[in-house]
Amino acid sequence: MADPVIYLDHQATTPCEPAVVAAMEPWWSDQFANPASRSHRPGLLAAAAVEQARTQIARGLGVEPAGVVFTSGATEANNLALKGLAEAELQAGGQRRHLVALATEHRAVLDPLHYLSRHGFELTLLPVQADGLVDLERLQASLRPDTLLLSTMAANNEIGVLQPLAAIGQLCRARGIRFHCDGAQAIGHIPLQPATLGIDLLSFSGHKLYGPKGIGALWIAPGVQVAPQLHGGGQEQGLRAGSLPVPLIVGLAKALELALNDREARAQRLEALRDRLWQRLAALGGVHRNGAAAPRLAHNLNLWIEGLDGAQLQRALRPVLAVSSGSACSSGQPSHVLQALGLSRQQAAAAIRFGLGRHTTSAEIDAAVAALEHAITEARQL
Ligand SMILES: *Cc1c(COP(=O)(O)O)cnc(C)c1O
């Protein structure tokens, strides 16, 4: 086997926890029945496992199980939320055609919104402040009588900053505007109970919280109408057709349970490691943190380094360190998030994202710092 690489890219994905793999195990080959097969015992058992998982997830979020719709991940949940809400508005003969989101949203929010803007809706993308946080006055000023929905992520996948969801929820609620939140980086990492924040639609994903890839969910608040985007066998109350992936659903519930159990202790531990990483790198000079120091995910650090190209530095570090020069999903392009903070294309291209995780050790952080110090010093001497 190759030398182990220190993995500090947990905003791109997290390892599936062995206890999660174990929980999924019986549902692949042993108990393989389709939960839609209500005429026999194996099918009923599979259906019971799905409903138990749904209940467990709902309890973790402080909501009713009926609102939880399983999807293939946060991308699909976002598509269902945004396009589904827009389509339901059209079907109901509603007049609201205006959509609002932050310029720093994930592509899995921006692209469905751009799609809608080509199909009769009008999109306002709000700039953020230099620290990545929304300007609430500006947000408020953008809301109109015909605003249908506002979408903001809870935690940014590149810079980790946390948006003020409760305040945004209040602004929406007072105007009858639906509030969608992409919680992919937040669920299992920060306390987030959608119903207490005025959120109407919440997306999240298994593989960002130490669960399997290919599973996620959309929580839909009671009374919120969403038109299905996948048509077929009528699963998930007709909202999302397709045979349910029982093992993945069981795994998602287990992963969320584990994440909620150690969330606070994990955040405290990783915050201390993250701060040590930052202090050691900041001491090199010419190193700038992207995004507010707080409120921010405890396990995220994003910086740009004067006189260095992030991708080049990342290549030099590749034998020892797995880090990202931005979002995992927009390879090649300087980050739209960093440019929204006011960084130039060149500065944005000099950025590195560190995402610490549950199994990151203090020895790994020390080794990462040593590798970075070495690589940065070398690059600056060239
Ligand atoms: C990873 C991520 C997504 C996409 O999730 P998938 O489950 O991979 O589709 C969407 N939004 C954010 C903020 C993410 O971090």
PDBQT file of the ligand as one rigid body, heavy atoms in Angstrom, charges set to zero:
ROOT
HETATM    1  C1  LIG A 401     -21.862  18.111  -0.985  1.00  0.00    +0.000 C 
HETATM    2  C2  LIG A 401     -22.861  19.202  -1.061  1.00  0.00    +0.000 A 
HETATM    3  C3  LIG A 401     -23.975  19.084  -1.897  1.00  0.00    +0.000 A 
HETATM    4  C4  LIG A 401     -24.184  17.895  -2.794  1.00  0.00    +0.000 C 
HETATM    5  O1  LIG A 401     -24.503  16.768  -2.049  1.00  0.00    +0.000 OA
HETATM    6  P1  LIG A 401     -24.587  15.323  -2.756  1.00  0.00    +0.000 P 
HETATM    7  O2  LIG A 401     -25.204  14.479  -1.703  1.00  0.00    +0.000 OA
HETATM    8  O3  LIG A 401     -23.189  14.956  -3.077  1.00  0.00    +0.000 OA
HETATM    9  O4  LIG A 401     -25.447  15.467  -3.949  1.00  0.00    +0.000 OA
HETATM   10  C5  LIG A 401     -24.885  20.109  -1.898  1.00  0.00    +0.000 A 
HETATM   11  N1  LIG A 401     -24.740  21.192  -1.136  1.00  0.00    +0.000 NA
HETATM   12  C6  LIG A 401     -23.678  21.338  -0.318  1.00  0.00    +0.000 A 
HETATM   13  C7  LIG A 401     -23.564  22.559   0.525  1.00  0.00    +0.000 C 
HETATM   14  C8  LIG A 401     -22.710  20.350  -0.259  1.00  0.00    +0.000 A 
HETATM   15  O5  LIG A 401     -21.666  20.508   0.535  1.00  0.00    +0.000 OA
ENDROOT
TORSDOF 0
